Amino acid sequence: MLLAFQRGMGTMTRWCLPTLYIINNDLRIVASKADDELEAVEGQRKKLEEAANVISKSFTYCITDRGVLHSSKKYGTYCMIGILFRVLPTDALFQKFQKTRQIYGDLATAIRIGDVKAFNVALNVSEPLLIRQGTYFAIEKAESIAIRQLFRKV
């Protein structure tokens, strides 16, 4: 269902973003539950890794939107980053993709524990690469997730 929705996104404006968020978040939840069931048997989290790949495609569809700003799907990148950061910190995914660990590992850890200072340090370290990838501003907005985690601890 999500793949069909992603294919149709080219003709849609940002009205589709709430639906895209719900579908991607539900995919993450289902994949996580499936892995919880299978982990005892296989010892891996393959479904969550597969879900991360699909959610990354949604992120790409949002960030590459060329529509005018008031109807652009670029606003959806922040939601997709939020979902991905709930998925990315899995050790299995970082072990499989070492380059991803180098770029996002410290950022994900800082977000997970609510360490805003560590997030900013990691963001500064990864800044040149994130700018080249065109994802710097989207990742920078993830600071609010770290702040939210900090307040949850207080």
The 8 nearest C-alpha neighbors of each residue, nearest first, counted from 0:
[[1, 3, 2, 4, 22, 5, 6, 26],
 [2, 0, 4, 3, 5, 22, 23, 19],
 [1, 3, 5, 4, 0, 6, 53, 7],
 [4, 2, 6, 0, 1, 5, 7, 8],
 [3, 5, 1, 7, 2, 6, 0, 8],
 [4, 6, 2, 8, 7, 3, 1, 57],
 [7, 5, 3, 4, 8, 2, 9, 1],
 [6, 8, 4, 5, 9, 10, 3, 11],
 [9, 7, 11, 5, 10, 6, 4, 60],
 [8, 10, 7, 11, 6, 5, 60, 64],
 [9, 11, 8, 7, 12, 6, 66, 13],
 [12, 10, 8, 9, 15, 13, 7, 14],
 [13, 11, 70, 14, 71, 72, 15, 10],
 [12, 14, 72, 15, 70, 16, 71, 11],
 [13, 15, 12, 16, 17, 11, 70, 18],
 [14, 16, 13, 18, 17, 19, 12, 11],
 [17, 15, 19, 18, 13, 14, 75, 20],
 [18, 16, 20, 19, 15, 21, 14, 75],
 [19, 17, 21, 16, 20, 15, 22, 14],
 [18, 20, 16, 22, 17, 21, 23, 15],
 [21, 19, 17, 23, 18, 22, 24, 16],
 [20, 22, 18, 24, 23, 19, 25, 17],
 [21, 23, 25, 19, 20, 24, 26, 18],
 [24, 22, 26, 20, 25, 21, 19, 54],
 [23, 25, 27, 21, 26, 22, 20, 28],
 [24, 26, 28, 22, 27, 23, 21, 29],
 [27, 25, 23, 29, 24, 28, 30, 22],
 [28, 26, 24, 30, 25, 29, 31, 50],
 [27, 29, 25, 31, 26, 30, 32, 24],
 [28, 30, 32, 26, 31, 27, 33, 25],
 [31, 29, 47, 33, 46, 27, 32, 28],
 [30, 32, 34, 28, 29, 33, 47, 27],
 [33, 31, 35, 29, 34, 30, 28, 36],
 [34, 32, 30, 36, 35, 31, 29, 37],
 [33, 35, 37, 31, 44, 36, 32, 38],
 [36, 34, 32, 38, 33, 37, 31, 39],
 [35, 37, 33, 34, 38, 32, 39, 40],
 [38, 36, 34, 40, 39, 35, 41, 33],
 [39, 37, 42, 41, 35, 40, 34, 43],
 [38, 40, 37, 42, 41, 36, 35, 43],
 [39, 41, 38, 37, 42, 36, 43, 35],
 [42, 40, 38, 43, 39, 37, 44, 34],
 [41, 43, 38, 39, 40, 44, 37, 34],
 [44, 42, 41, 38, 45, 91, 34, 37],
 [43, 45, 34, 47, 46, 38, 48, 91],
 [46, 44, 48, 47, 43, 49, 34, 91],
 [45, 47, 49, 30, 48, 44, 34, 50],
 [46, 48, 50, 30, 49, 45, 31, 44],
 [49, 47, 51, 45, 50, 46, 92, 52],
 [48, 50, 46, 52, 51, 47, 45, 53],
 [49, 51, 47, 53, 48, 52, 54, 27],
 [52, 50, 48, 54, 49, 53, 55, 47],
 [51, 53, 55, 49, 50, 54, 48, 56],
 [52, 54, 50, 56, 55, 51, 49, 57],
 [53, 55, 57, 51, 56, 52, 50, 23],
 [56, 54, 58, 52, 53, 57, 51, 59],
 [55, 57, 59, 53, 54, 58, 60, 52],
 [56, 58, 54, 60, 55, 59, 61, 5],
 [57, 59, 55, 61, 56, 79, 76, 60],
 [60, 58, 56, 62, 61, 57, 63, 55],
 [61, 59, 57, 58, 63, 62, 56, 64],
 [60, 62, 73, 72, 58, 59, 64, 63],
 [61, 63, 73, 59, 64, 60, 76, 58],
 [64, 62, 60, 61, 59, 65, 73, 72],
 [65, 63, 61, 62, 66, 72, 73, 60],
 [64, 66, 63, 67, 71, 72, 68, 73],
 [67, 65, 71, 64, 68, 70, 72, 12],
 [66, 68, 71, 70, 69, 65, 64, 72],
 [67, 69, 71, 70, 66, 73, 72, 65],
 [68, 70, 67, 71, 66, 13, 72, 12],
 [69, 71, 13, 68, 12, 67, 66, 72],
 [72, 70, 68, 66, 73, 67, 13, 69],
 [71, 73, 13, 61, 74, 75, 64, 12],
 [74, 72, 61, 62, 75, 71, 76, 64],
 [75, 73, 72, 76, 77, 71, 61, 78],
 [74, 76, 73, 78, 77, 72, 61, 16],
 [77, 75, 79, 74, 58, 78, 73, 61],
 [78, 76, 80, 75, 79, 137, 74, 81],
 [77, 79, 81, 75, 80, 76, 82, 20],
 [78, 80, 76, 82, 81, 58, 77, 83],
 [81, 79, 83, 77, 82, 78, 84, 76],
 [82, 80, 78, 84, 79, 83, 77, 85],
 [81, 83, 79, 85, 80, 84, 24, 78],
 [84, 82, 86, 80, 85, 81, 87, 79],
 [85, 83, 87, 86, 81, 82, 80, 107],
 [84, 86, 82, 83, 87, 81, 88, 111],
 [85, 87, 83, 84, 88, 51, 89, 82],
 [88, 86, 84, 89, 83, 85, 92, 107],
 [89, 87, 107, 86, 90, 84, 85, 108],
 [88, 90, 91, 87, 92, 86, 93, 44],
 [89, 91, 93, 92, 94, 88, 87, 95],
 [92, 90, 94, 89, 93, 95, 44, 43],
 [91, 93, 95, 94, 90, 89, 96, 48],
 [92, 94, 100, 90, 96, 95, 91, 97],
 [95, 93, 91, 92, 96, 97, 90, 100],
 [94, 96, 92, 93, 97, 91, 90, 99],
 [95, 97, 93, 99, 94, 98, 92, 100],
 [98, 96, 100, 99, 94, 93, 95, 101],
 [99, 97, 101, 100, 96, 102, 93, 103],
 [98, 100, 102, 97, 96, 101, 103, 93],
 [99, 101, 104, 97, 93, 103, 98, 102],
 [102, 100, 98, 99, 104, 103, 97, 105],
 [101, 103, 99, 100, 125, 104, 98, 105],
 [102, 104, 106, 100, 99, 105, 107, 101],
 [105, 103, 100, 107, 106, 101, 102, 108],
 [104, 106, 108, 107, 103, 121, 109, 118],
 [107, 105, 103, 109, 118, 104, 108, 121],
 [106, 108, 110, 104, 109, 105, 88, 103],
 [107, 109, 111, 105, 110, 106, 104, 112],
 [110, 108, 114, 118, 106, 112, 107, 111],
 [109, 111, 145, 113, 107, 108, 112, 106],
 [110, 112, 108, 109, 113, 107, 148, 145],
 [113, 111, 109, 110, 114, 108, 148, 149],
 [114, 112, 149, 145, 148, 110, 111, 109],
 [115, 113, 109, 117, 116, 112, 118, 145],
 [116, 114, 118, 117, 145, 113, 146, 119],
 [115, 117, 119, 118, 114, 120, 109, 121],
 [118, 116, 120, 114, 119, 115, 109, 121],
 [117, 119, 115, 109, 121, 106, 116, 120],
 [118, 120, 122, 116, 117, 121, 123, 115],
 [119, 121, 117, 123, 122, 118, 116, 124],
 [122, 120, 124, 118, 123, 119, 106, 105],
 [121, 123, 119, 125, 120, 124, 126, 118],
 [122, 124, 126, 120, 121, 125, 119, 127],
 [123, 125, 121, 122, 126, 120, 127, 102],
 [126, 124, 122, 123, 128, 127, 102, 129],
 [125, 127, 123, 129, 128, 124, 122, 130],
 [128, 126, 130, 129, 125, 131, 124, 123],
 [129, 127, 131, 130, 126, 125, 132, 102],
 [128, 130, 135, 132, 126, 134, 131, 127],
 [129, 131, 133, 135, 127, 132, 128, 126],
 [132, 130, 128, 129, 133, 127, 134, 135],
 [133, 131, 129, 130, 134, 128, 135, 127],
 [132, 134, 130, 131, 135, 129, 136, 137],
 [135, 133, 129, 137, 132, 136, 130, 138],
 [134, 136, 129, 130, 138, 137, 133, 139],
 [137, 135, 139, 138, 134, 140, 133, 130],
 [136, 138, 140, 134, 139, 135, 77, 76],
 [139, 137, 141, 135, 140, 136, 134, 80],
 [138, 140, 136, 141, 137, 142, 135, 122],
 [139, 141, 142, 137, 138, 143, 136, 77],
 [142, 140, 138, 143, 144, 139, 137, 145],
 [143, 141, 145, 140, 144, 139, 146, 115],
 [142, 144, 146, 141, 145, 147, 140, 139],
 [143, 145, 147, 141, 142, 146, 148, 110],
 [146, 144, 110, 113, 148, 142, 143, 147],
 [145, 147, 143, 149, 144, 148, 113, 115],
 [146, 148, 144, 150, 149, 145, 143, 151],
 [149, 147, 113, 151, 145, 146, 150, 144],
 [150, 148, 113, 146, 152, 147, 151, 145],
 [151, 149, 153, 147, 152, 148, 146, 113],
 [150, 152, 148, 149, 153, 147, 113, 146],
 [151, 153, 150, 149, 148, 113, 112, 147],
 [152, 150, 151, 149, 148, 147, 113, 146]]
